[in-house]
């Protein structure tokens, strides 16, 4: 049963935040997780874009779902 207070997308973003929080800092800052529009992005950069709800963040969110990361 879905939580009525949060949308499915909000729950997925929360799940991604937990994944990132459990990574060592070096991995979050240095390891590339996504390439979007020929640019590479670290875990922290992706998290920032998604939580800021930017158009790039929307693309990243969709890509993470396609890759079954969230």
N, C-alpha and C positions, 0 to 999 in steps of 0.2 A: 504494500500500500504506500502510495506516494505521500510525502510530507506536504500538507496543504500550504504551509508557509513559504516554501521555496519551490521555484520552478525546476524542471528537470535540468535545464542549462545551468542554473545556479548551483545545483547539486554536483554537476559535473565539474564546474569551475572549482568548487570546494574540494572535490576529490583531487584535482590537479594541484591545488595549493598544498595539500597534504603530501602528495608525492614529492613536490619540490622541497618542502620543509624537511623531509627525511633524507634528502641527498646531502652528501658532504659539501661544504661551501666551495671547495675547489672545483668540483664537478658542476655545480650550479653556475659558477662564474666563467668557466673555461670550455666545457664540453658543448658542442653544437648539437641541438636537438632537431631543429628544422631549417630547411632552406625554402624561402618564399620569395618569389620575384628575383631569383638569382642572388639573393642575399642570405647569409647564414646567421642564425640566432641561437644564443645560449638559453639555458633553462630560465635564468633570471630575466632575460630580455623578453622571452615569450610570456612569462608570468606578468611582467609589467604591462605589455600590450593588451593581454586578455583582461586583466583587472581594470585597466583604464578604458576598456570598451572602445578601442580605436577600430577603424576599418581594417587595418592590418591585423589587429587582434582577432577580429572575426574570421579572417582567412586562416590564421594560425589555429584557432579553435576548431574549425572544420577539418583542418589537416590532422590535428591530434586525434580527432574522432575517427577519421579514415584509417589512421595508423593503429587504432585501438589502444592508444596510450591513455585515453579517458573514455 
